[in-house]
């Protein structure tokens, strides 16, 4: 059974491990591994961080495999598979039941959250492995009171903290749990001394970074600590992640916890000892102080797997195995076919749409794409990257041997001058979510000769008939016309404003500012036919549809089509119920109809 479980765990985590482009977080860890000074110095939106062990591990893999997905993901994959062993030992130590330990390992082998993060190039599953080892030493120290076990606990926890600072969730649990687990004063003293020493390396490195730099990842990270504080939105997001990734295991754990509480109330000492393992649930209230995260939910695994195993063992004989098998089958289905991932923003990193093991694309895109681009470019050619780029392994592979320009969205104008020799525009990750307008422009103007061969990349050829050419209508050339139109609108020069917005629309028909303003101006100037056409275009292109329906309603009302106007106002309010202007227009229309 153990051979089968470890094989299944390895297969789920290693399947197509290199087939999808690294996410933004993974890219930062790769950057740290390549340029270790960045662990102490900020660069663009990469911030120093004290948990520096993972970049050191990755740098060893980079020397073997190069700066790519495999170098990042091998360690987490192996640690994810190996985590079954300390978890099983821990559950056995707590319950004195070998079958319960086996059940816990089986649940972890197929748990969607753990499978998902074990295939990512981040240190979370490695930190959890070390944290589980620390808990094993903790329970052993409780039995033996041997100094070596306390030291093993402290060393494992210190490594976990230096691997990923979110191990503080486990460290905090141990701080509280120690008061319940150790009764004699000497053992308790040794425990807290070892635990305190385990935090010293992280504290020392943190202080050193704070002296050297004004920013610190996680503790002073823009986008996280500015919004510090518990909010219902972040808490709700956390619960959605919890339900999505733990699925049936969460229900089994709830049943197990209920049984333990009920039996403890009836006098069971063994079940009363399980109460301390309910403490990690406090993470659900602490995590939303920072963000609604997924990796933080890993630290619920010891408790959830423990209580789920207790629930399965409450049955006797074959029923226990059938019950554990049913839970395992549901978890395996979630891992294979994916779970819904509520995402807070419009853009999605590559790993955000590959929670399904079977949904991972095959291949090794960053290295293969780098080889292809090197073979199809000269040393004086330039490649323009868009999306999350300066940490992308493809860019890192090409840097130094080819001209690469990251953050291409800000440098789109380079395409207008052929002397810049921009040969390829390269979109990374889910570019149709990150930069949809750029993608549309590229589809219209450039050839896409190889994009389908490299999952996660869209590579566009910027030549026509083999010659470098200028593109005078390059995407950002619409910006001056938009600015001119807004200034003319402010000065109430409406006809000239229309002309400027129409020029911007010629360059990009889906430009939102010109689209919505043209609809409003056509109505104000009495150009109803053009106004209707523009509103209908805006609605199809999702350009301020609530406003466009409102303008459409006003045009139809002016033309005497009151039923059409009412329908347009109502649709506008369905999209934006709080728009007072549309609400007043609809009220006035109904009053007008009533007066008739």
ZIURVEN-V313328 format. One line per field, one symbol per residue. phi: phi as a letter, one per 20 degrees, with the letter a starting at -180 (. if undefined). Layout:
phi->???
This chain:
phi->.fffffffffffeeflfdecfffffffffffffecffffdcfbldddgbeedffgffffffffednfbffffeffgfffffffgffffffffffdlcffffffgffffgdfgffffefedecefffffgffffffffgffffeelfffffffffffffffffebfffgffffgfgffgfeedefffffffffffffffefgffffffffffecedbgmfcegndffdfpfcffffffffffgffeelffffffffffffffffffeofffffffgfeefgffgfeegffdaeddgffgfeggffffffffffffedmfffffffffffffffffffdncfdfdfcffcfgffdcfegfeffeocfffffffffffdcefefccddcnfcfdffffffegndbfccflfgecgffffdffflfecdcedmeffefcfffffffffddedfcgffcgncdddeedclmdfcecfdggfffggffffffffffemeffffgfffffffffbfdffffffffgffgffemeffffffffffgffelelfffffffgffffffeneffffffffffffffbfeffffffffffffffffff
